């Protein structure tokens, strides 16, 4: 199963603001875990979008 790009947003206590990242991960749980590692104690982590990298190539239209 290919990794997908997850667009993840959440509140970072270090920065004191909401941040958004694009994280390459297999599933939502992994994406949230990576975000949590990057921003210790992050709250309100939400996945707002997913894309498959090179989807147009995988579909045979490239």
C-alpha positions as a Markdown table, in Angstrom:
| # | Residue | x | y | z |
|---|---|---|---|---|
| 1 | Unk | 0.0 | 0.0 | 0.0 |
| 2 | Unk | 1.6 | 3.3 | -1.0 |
| 3 | Unk | 2.1 | 6.1 | 1.5 |
| 4 | Unk | -0.4 | 8.9 | 1.1 |
| 5 | Unk | 0.1 | 12.6 | 1.7 |
| 6 | Unk | -2.0 | 13.6 | 4.8 |
| 7 | Unk | -2.7 | 17.2 | 5.4 |
| 8 | Unk | -2.7 | 17.5 | 9.1 |
| 9 | Unk | -3.5 | 20.5 | 11.3 |
| 10 | Unk | -3.3 | 20.9 | 15.1 |
| 11 | Unk | -2.4 | 23.2 | 17.9 |
| 12 | Unk | 1.3 | 23.3 | 18.7 |
| 13 | Unk | 2.1 | 24.3 | 22.4 |
| 14 | Unk | 5.7 | 25.2 | 21.5 |
| 15 | Unk | 4.6 | 27.7 | 18.8 |
| 16 | Unk | 1.5 | 28.7 | 20.6 |
| 17 | Unk | -0.6 | 28.5 | 17.4 |
| 18 | Unk | -2.3 | 26.1 | 15.0 |
| 19 | Unk | 0.0 | 24.7 | 12.4 |
| 20 | Unk | -0.5 | 22.6 | 9.3 |
| 21 | Unk | 1.8 | 20.0 | 7.8 |
| 22 | Unk | 1.7 | 17.7 | 4.8 |
| 23 | Unk | 2.9 | 14.3 | 6.2 |
| 24 | Unk | 3.7 | 11.2 | 4.2 |
| 25 | Unk | 2.1 | 8.2 | 6.0 |
| 26 | Unk | 0.4 | 4.9 | 5.4 |
| 27 | Unk | -2.8 | 5.8 | 7.4 |
| 28 | Unk | -4.4 | 8.4 | 9.6 |
| 29 | Unk | -3.0 | 6.9 | 12.8 |
| 30 | Unk | 0.6 | 7.1 | 11.6 |
| 31 | Unk | 0.1 | 10.7 | 10.3 |
| 32 | Unk | -1.2 | 11.8 | 13.7 |
| 33 | Unk | 1.6 | 10.0 | 15.5 |
| 34 | Unk | 4.2 | 11.8 | 13.3 |
| 35 | Unk | 2.5 | 15.2 | 14.0 |
| 36 | Unk | 2.5 | 14.4 | 17.7 |
| 37 | Unk | 6.2 | 13.6 | 17.6 |
| 38 | Unk | 7.0 | 16.9 | 15.8 |
| 39 | Unk | 4.9 | 18.9 | 18.2 |
| 40 | Unk | 5.0 | 17.4 | 21.7 |
| 41 | Unk | 1.7 | 17.7 | 23.5 |
| 42 | Unk | -0.1 | 18.8 | 20.3 |
| 43 | Unk | -3.9 | 19.1 | 20.7 |
| 44 | Unk | -6.9 | 19.1 | 18.3 |
| 45 | Unk | -5.0 | 17.1 | 15.6 |
| 46 | Unk | -7.3 | 16.8 | 12.6 |
| 47 | Unk | -6.6 | 15.3 | 9.2 |
| 48 | Unk | -8.1 | 17.7 | 6.7 |
| 49 | Unk | -7.2 | 16.0 | 3.5 |
| 50 | Unk | -5.4 | 13.0 | 1.8 |
| 51 | Unk | -3.8 | 12.7 | -1.6 |
| 52 | Unk | -1.9 | 9.8 | -3.2 |
| 53 | Unk | 1.4 | 11.1 | -4.6 |
| 54 | Unk | 1.6 | 10.7 | -8.4 |
| 55 | Unk | -2.0 | 9.5 | -8.6 |
| 56 | Unk | -2.1 | 10.6 | -12.2 |
| 57 | Unk | 0.8 | 8.2 | -13.0 |
| 58 | Unk | -0.8 | 5.4 | -11.1 |
| 59 | Unk | -4.0 | 5.8 | -13.0 |
| 60 | Unk | -2.0 | 5.4 | -16.3 |
| 61 | Unk | -2.6 | 8.9 | -17.5 |
| 62 | Unk | 1.0 | 10.0 | -17.2 |
